[in-house]
Amino acid sequence: MPYDDSVPPTRRARPLLAAAALAALCLTTITGCGGSPDTAEGKGADASASPSTSPSASAAPEASPTASLPQGPLTGRTVVIDPGHNPRNREHTEEINEQVDIGTGRKECDTTGTSTDDGYAEARFTLDVSHRLRELLQAQGARVLLTHDDDRPFGPCIDERARIGNEAKADAVVSVHADGSAVGNRGFHVILPAAVKGGGADTSKIVKSSADLGARIAGHFVRTTGSAPSNYIGGGTGLDTRDDLGGLNLSTVPKVFVECGNMRDPKDAALLTDARWRQKAAQGMADGIAAHLKG
């Protein structure tokens, strides 16, 4: 669930470029892409979400950011992973409700995120998947930074999250999320930045590269996890374009959000709380990022 979104937005048409890129990837890597999927999404921050850990949270070992990295196909590349929300945001509602500038307007610093019906918080899910994703990318030689690692009382705010990727001069930034929509809404989708310009926002230089990054992640996510693209957003492509997310508007480097599934749907929740599936989700994202960086 995008951390700088507290109200269901008007959906934007995806760029033709992104759709074409995904279609090409589907033809070469997967079958059934864009077919009749089981999928998920929803917005609304859930202030009651519990930061309890998953019943099956056997997180992959966390590599030290300062550890010597192996040489590999991503050596010399920098990837920033942005775990959506913060497990303790719910304890700092005043701070996260403060408005920040997103270039085209103002929005809340952050939101609490959503949770499964049994209390597995989105913020815990995103950290777990982010740790797994970091390990996979580091194994290929990438320099990997996290915007936070459960090491601060709340946030960071959406503008700071964007700034971290920008200042790192990242080759790619991926914000990890899960949605909170109605039962029956299932599947994943990748959110792409729209072409926006205003205030401190100017995505003109990253729209094309972000679309490629998102399409490649979507294709590999289908193949690796077995999950279908969202059945309620993106028209079966698994891609959605938005102009209301500060984390995308303020980015000057290629960036996407990945909504891995719908925490409010029992079938999707069963996947999201399964450590083995979370490893597959991380692998799908890692493969998509690597494909983008390799060109």
N, C-alpha and C positions, 0 to 999 in steps of 0.2 A: 504494500500500500504506500503510495508516494507520500513522503513525510511532509511535504509542503502543500498538501491538498486536504482540506477539511470538508469540502462540499463537492458533490458529484459534478464534474465539469461537463460542458458541452464538448462532445467528441469531435475531433478534427479528422478530415480525410487524410489518409496516409499518403506520403509522397509516392508518385509513380516509380521513382527510382528505387525506393525501398521495396515496393511490391515486385518490381522486376528482378531485383537482386535475390529476393527470397524465392521467387519462382525458379530462377536459374539454379539456385542451391538445391531446391527440392528435386529438380530433374536429375541432379548429379549425385545426391546423397541420400534422399529419402523417398518413400512413396506415401501417397495419401495426404501430402501437405495441403492444407486448405480444404480438406474434405469435411465431413460432418462430424465435428469433434465433440468430446465431453470436456467442457472447460469452465473457467471461473473469473470473477472480479467484483470489486465493490470499493467504495471510498469510505467514508465516515470514520474518524478516529474513535477508538474504543478506550475511554478513560478507565474502564474497569478491568482492562486486560491485566492478567497476572504475569509477573516476570518469572514464573516458575520454569524450571528446565523441562525439556521434553522427557517423556518416560523412556525413550530409547536414544537419548542424546549421547551416543558414543562418538564424540567429536574426533576428527582426524587429528593427529599430532600437530601442534602448532610450531612452525619453523620460526626461529628468531629473525626479525627483520635485519639484524646486523650480521647474521651468519654468512659465511662465505658461500656464494651461490655457485652451483655447477654451471659449466659452459653448456649451452644448448641453443636451439633455434630462436629463442627469444632473448638471448644475451644482448645487452645494450638497450633493451626496451624497458619502459616504465609503465606499469599498470597501477591505477588507483582503484581500490575496491571501497565502496561506500555502503556499509551495513545500515540499512534503513532503521531510523528511530534509535532509541536508547532505552534499555530496560528500566531506567529510573526516571524517565520523562514524566511518568504519572505522579511522581512525588514533587514535581517542580512545574506545576501548571501555570503559575504566574509568569515564570521565565519563558516557557515555551510558547505562551500566548502573545508575547511581545511581537509587534509587527517589524518586519525587516524589508528592505528594498529588494525587489526581484527584477528591477530594470523597467518593467512595464507596469508596475504597480507595487502594492505591498501585501505581504502575507505573514502568517504566523511563523515564528522562528522554527518550530518543529511541531509534530503531533505525537501522540502516544503510540500510534499504530493500532493494529487489531489483534485478535487472538482466536484460537480455536474455542469451541464451546466448553472444552474441559480446561481452559486456562493456559494453554501453551502460547506464549506471547510472540507476536511477530518479531519483536526486537531480539528475542532469544534465537529464533529461527534464522534471522539474517546474520547474526554473529556466527552461528555454527556453520552456515553455508559459506560465509566469507572466509573463515579459517580454512576450510577445505579447499576453496578456490585459490587462496593464497599459496597453499602448499603445492598444488598442481602447477601453478604458473612459475613458482620458484624452481621447481624441478626442471623446468625448461629454460632456466637461466634468467627469467625476468626479474627486474627489481620491482617489488610489490609494496605499496603503502596502503594502510587503512585510514579512513578519515577519523575513525575512533575505534577503540578496542575494549569497550566496557570499562574505560579508564577515566571517566569524567561524570559528574553528577547529572548532567542533562546535555542534550544536543549532541554534536554541534548544530548551530542554526543552518538553515538551508543555504544562506549566502556563503557561510564559511566552508560548507561542504564543497561548493563549487570552487571556491578560492583555493582549497587544498589541491585539487586536481590541476588547476591552472598554474599554480606556483611550482608544482612538481614537473610541469611541462610534460604531462602524461601522454603517452601514445594512445591510451584508451582509458576510460573511466566507466565502471559498471556499478550502478546502485542496485543493491539486492533488496527485494521486497516480497511480500505475499499480500493478497487482497482480502477484502472483507465484504463480500457481496452476498446476494440471496442464495438460499439452497437451490441447487440445480444449475447454478452458474459455475462452470468448471473450466479448467485448463489454464495455461500460461499466456501471457502476452508481453511484448517488449515495447516500451514507450520511447519514441524518437522525438528529438527536438524539432519544433516547427521553425520556419524562418521568421524570426522576430528581431526588431530593432527599436530600441527606445531606452532612454536613461543609460544605465550601465549594461544593458543587454544587447548583444549583437551576435546572432548565431549564423550569420551568412557564410562564415568560413568553415563551419563544422557540420552543416546539414547533410551534405553529401557523404562525408566520411562516417558520420554517426549512423546514417541509414544503412551503409554497408556493414558496419559493426553490428547493428541490430538484426539485420537480415541473416547474417552468418550465425549469430547466437541462436536465433529462432530455429533455423534449420538443424543445427547440431543439438539443440535442446530436445526437439521432437525425437530425433534418432536415438539419443542416449537415454532419455528418461522414459520414452514411450507415451508421454503425455501429449495430448492433442492441443492445438492452438485454441484459444478462448472461444467459447460458443456464445459469448455475449458482447464481445468487443473485438474490433479489428476485422470483421467480415470474414473470419476463417483464416486469415493470414498470420495471426499471432503478432501483428504489428499495429501500433496506434501512435498517432502523432498529436502532440499537445503543445500549446503555447502558454500554459498557465503554471508551469512548474519552475520555481526559481532555480532548482538544482540544474536544470537544463538551460534555461534562459541565460544564466550568468556564466555558463561554461564557455571557455575559449578553446577547449580540446575536445576530441570526439567522446561523446558520452551518451549512455542509454540507461534506462531503468528496466529491470527485469522483474515482473510480477510472476512469481513461480507457481501460483495456484491460489485457490480461494479457501481461506482458513475456515470460513463459515459453512462450507459444504462438507458433509461427513465423508464423502468419498475422497475429495481432495485433501481434507484434513488427515485422513489415514496415511496418505502419501507424505505430506509435509512433516508429520511426526515420526516418520520412519527414517532412521539414520542411514540405512542403505540407499533409500531414494534420495536423500539429501546429498549423498556422495555422487550419485548419478547427475543430480542437478548441477553440482559444482563442476563435474566433468564436462557436461554439455556446454556450460558457459566458458570453461577454459578452452575447449576445442574451438568454439566460435571466436573467442578473442584471438587465439593463435592463428586461425585462418585469416582473420582480418589483418593482423599485423604482418603476416607473411605475404599478403597481397594475392 
